[in-house]
Amino acid sequence: KEGFPCGEMTCQEELGEVCFEDQSCVCPFGQKRSGPKEKCRPGLVQDSAS
């Protein structure tokens, strides 16, 4: 898939990735994902045990 360059990597905009320090593709601040091929989603902080 096409993406945008980030140092040696290519970030996937459709996953919500952003380029961090021109060396890694990460989710924007406050967002998380379960794996590298998953979409970034707003992180829900749940510290309480269910």
TORNUDO-393641 format. One line per field, with one value per atom (N, C-alpha, C, O): residue number from 1; x, y, z; residue in three letters; atom name. Coordinates in Angstrom, 3 decimals. Layout:
residues N
num = c(NUM	...)
x = c(X	...)
y = c(Y	...)
z = c(Z	...)
residuo = c(ALA	...)
atomo = c(CA	...)
This chain:
residues 50
num = c(1	1	1	1	2	2	2	2	3	3	3	3	4	4	4	4	5	5	5	5	6	6	6	6	7	7	7	7	8	8	8	8	9	9	9	9	10	10	10	10	11	11	11	11	12	12	12	12	13	13	13	13	14	14	14	14	15	15	15	15	16	16	16	16	17	17	17	17	18	18	18	18	19	19	19	19	20	20	20	20	21	21	21	21	22	22	22	22	23	23	23	23	24	24	24	24	25	25	25	25	26	26	26	26	27	27	27	27	28	28	28	28	29	29	29	29	30	30	30	30	31	31	31	31	32	32	32	32	33	33	33	33	34	34	34	34	35	35	35	35	36	36	36	36	37	37	37	37	38	38	38	38	39	39	39	39	40	40	40	40	41	41	41	41	42	42	42	42	43	43	43	43	44	44	44	44	45	45	45	45	46	46	46	46	47	47	47	47	48	48	48	48	49	49	49	49	50	50	50	50)
x = c(0.832	0.000	0.868	1.974	0.326	1.055	0.880	-0.138	1.877	1.826	2.690	2.982	3.097	3.991	5.313	5.337	6.416	7.733	7.997	7.584	8.701	9.081	10.443	10.528	11.496	12.827	12.950	12.755	13.271	13.411	12.084	12.005	11.048	9.764	8.738	8.988	7.573	6.446	5.239	4.808	4.698	3.547	2.259	2.170	1.276	-0.010	-1.023	-1.467	-1.384	-2.304	-3.681	-4.363	-4.097	-5.424	-5.514	-6.609	-4.358	-4.350	-4.263	-4.348	-4.095	-4.015	-2.609	-2.417	-1.626	-0.250	0.292	-0.109	1.205	1.950	3.435	3.823	4.254	5.698	6.287	6.077	7.022	7.622	9.124	9.823	9.618	11.053	11.699	12.870	10.927	11.419	12.068	13.006	11.566	12.155	11.172	11.509	9.966	9.014	7.588	7.275	6.725	5.316	4.543	4.546	3.889	3.185	1.788	1.465	0.961	-0.349	-0.180	0.755	-1.080	-1.020	-1.116	-1.615	-0.638	-0.673	-2.092	-3.036	-2.245	-3.553	-4.296	-5.396	-3.701	-4.339	-3.506	-2.289	-4.187	-3.520	-4.066	-5.062	-3.395	-3.881	-3.355	-2.360	-4.035	-3.663	-2.491	-1.862	-2.190	-1.074	-0.643	-1.351	0.524	1.089	0.251	0.411	-0.640	-1.465	-2.890	-3.743	-3.130	-4.465	-4.585	-3.586	-5.830	-6.061	-5.846	-6.125	-5.340	-5.190	-6.566	-7.385	-6.806	-8.078	-7.792	-6.779	-8.690	-8.498	-8.328	-9.116	-7.308	-7.034	-8.001	-8.199	-8.598	-9.501	-8.759	-8.369	-8.570	-7.834	-8.777	-9.721	-8.512	-9.337	-8.412	-7.958	-8.142	-7.241	-7.971	-7.351	-9.292	-10.058	-10.180	-10.393	-10.045	-10.171	-11.634	-12.523	-11.873	-13.257	-13.692	-14.830)
y = c(-1.204	0.000	1.256	1.284	2.277	3.537	4.262	4.123	5.023	5.816	7.043	7.448	7.631	8.785	8.450	7.739	8.970	8.601	9.142	10.246	8.322	8.711	8.083	6.952	8.805	8.223	7.011	7.121	5.850	4.619	3.888	2.884	4.389	3.696	4.408	5.497	3.771	4.387	4.277	3.175	5.411	5.424	5.292	5.777	4.643	4.439	5.426	5.312	6.402	7.441	6.871	7.368	5.814	5.244	4.558	4.315	4.245	3.666	4.745	4.458	5.980	7.086	7.352	8.110	6.729	6.874	8.277	8.962	8.679	9.915	9.582	8.575	10.434	10.219	10.825	12.006	10.028	10.485	10.629	9.652	11.856	12.150	11.596	11.217	11.552	11.083	9.702	9.412	8.852	7.519	6.408	5.234	6.744	5.679	6.145	7.327	5.200	5.486	5.102	3.944	6.078	5.839	6.430	7.190	6.068	6.690	8.085	8.324	9.010	10.339	10.258	9.273	11.296	11.324	11.086	11.705	10.186	9.901	8.792	8.419	8.252	7.154	5.892	5.942	4.760	3.468	2.515	2.803	1.370	0.301	-1.015	-1.059	-2.092	-3.395	-4.029	-4.953	-3.542	-4.099	-3.163	-2.204	-3.426	-2.504	-2.344	-1.360	-3.297	-3.195	-2.746	-2.677	-2.440	-2.004	-0.494	0.225	-0.025	1.417	2.033	1.420	3.266	4.007	4.463	4.924	4.329	4.757	5.526	5.292	6.444	7.161	6.172	5.235	6.373	5.459	5.663	6.780	4.569	4.627	4.092	2.925	4.944	4.542	3.823	4.414	2.553	1.755	0.999	-0.104	1.613	0.987	0.032	-0.831	0.188	-0.657	-2.072	-2.265	-3.045	-4.436	-4.753	-4.331	-5.504	-5.829	-7.156	-7.583)
z = c(0.000	0.000	0.000	0.541	-0.621	-0.649	0.677	1.355	1.021	2.238	2.056	0.931	3.162	3.063	3.748	4.752	3.195	3.707	5.106	5.461	5.887	7.244	7.503	7.983	7.189	7.322	6.418	5.207	6.989	6.218	6.058	5.351	6.712	6.724	5.858	5.339	5.709	5.024	5.937	6.280	6.326	7.223	6.419	5.290	6.999	6.352	6.905	8.048	6.067	6.516	6.842	7.738	6.106	6.358	7.716	8.223	8.305	9.647	10.717	11.911	10.280	11.225	11.730	12.681	11.092	11.558	11.310	10.369	12.170	11.978	12.068	12.660	11.477	11.488	12.751	13.031	13.515	14.762	14.589	14.320	14.745	14.663	13.397	13.406	12.303	11.008	11.084	10.341	11.985	12.068	12.400	12.252	12.844	13.127	12.893	13.036	12.531	12.301	13.555	13.974	14.140	15.394	15.322	14.409	16.302	16.409	17.004	17.768	16.660	17.261	18.777	19.320	19.462	20.921	21.419	20.929	22.394	22.957	22.240	22.647	21.162	20.449	20.570	20.751	20.465	20.596	19.546	18.882	19.406	18.541	19.067	19.790	18.694	19.240	18.504	19.020	17.302	16.558	15.450	15.142	14.835	13.844	12.580	11.859	12.297	11.095	11.407	10.522	12.685	13.097	12.986	12.954	12.928	12.883	14.254	15.285	14.239	15.486	15.952	15.157	17.249	17.825	19.109	19.768	19.461	20.730	21.875	22.010	22.696	23.793	24.940	25.419	25.372	26.515	27.725	27.763	28.699	29.893	30.845	31.369	31.058	31.966	32.904	32.602	34.047	35.006	35.940	36.561	36.039	36.960	36.406	35.209	37.276	36.865	36.589	37.329	35.513	35.160	35.773	35.578)
residuo = c(LYS	LYS	LYS	LYS	GLU	GLU	GLU	GLU	GLY	GLY	GLY	GLY	PHE	PHE	PHE	PHE	PRO	PRO	PRO	PRO	CYS	CYS	CYS	CYS	GLY	GLY	GLY	GLY	GLU	GLU	GLU	GLU	MET	MET	MET	MET	THR	THR	THR	THR	CYS	CYS	CYS	CYS	GLN	GLN	GLN	GLN	GLU	GLU	GLU	GLU	GLU	GLU	GLU	GLU	LEU	LEU	LEU	LEU	GLY	GLY	GLY	GLY	GLU	GLU	GLU	GLU	VAL	VAL	VAL	VAL	CYS	CYS	CYS	CYS	PHE	PHE	PHE	PHE	GLU	GLU	GLU	GLU	ASP	ASP	ASP	ASP	GLN	GLN	GLN	GLN	SER	SER	SER	SER	CYS	CYS	CYS	CYS	VAL	VAL	VAL	VAL	CYS	CYS	CYS	CYS	PRO	PRO	PRO	PRO	PHE	PHE	PHE	PHE	GLY	GLY	GLY	GLY	GLN	GLN	GLN	GLN	LYS	LYS	LYS	LYS	ARG	ARG	ARG	ARG	SER	SER	SER	SER	GLY	GLY	GLY	GLY	PRO	PRO	PRO	PRO	LYS	LYS	LYS	LYS	GLU	GLU	GLU	GLU	LYS	LYS	LYS	LYS	CYS	CYS	CYS	CYS	ARG	ARG	ARG	ARG	PRO	PRO	PRO	PRO	GLY	GLY	GLY	GLY	LEU	LEU	LEU	LEU	VAL	VAL	VAL	VAL	GLN	GLN	GLN	GLN	ASP	ASP	ASP	ASP	SER	SER	SER	SER	ALA	ALA	ALA	ALA	SER	SER	SER	SER)
atomo = c(N	CA	C	O	N	CA	C	O	N	CA	C	O	N	CA	C	O	N	CA	C	O	N	CA	C	O	N	CA	C	O	N	CA	C	O	N	CA	C	O	N	CA	C	O	N	CA	C	O	N	CA	C	O	N	CA	C	O	N	CA	C	O	N	CA	C	O	N	CA	C	O	N	CA	C	O	N	CA	C	O	N	CA	C	O	N	CA	C	O	N	CA	C	O	N	CA	C	O	N	CA	C	O	N	CA	C	O	N	CA	C	O	N	CA	C	O	N	CA	C	O	N	CA	C	O	N	CA	C	O	N	CA	C	O	N	CA	C	O	N	CA	C	O	N	CA	C	O	N	CA	C	O	N	CA	C	O	N	CA	C	O	N	CA	C	O	N	CA	C	O	N	CA	C	O	N	CA	C	O	N	CA	C	O	N	CA	C	O	N	CA	C	O	N	CA	C	O	N	CA	C	O	N	CA	C	O	N	CA	C	O	N	CA	C	O	N	CA	C	O	N	CA	C	O)
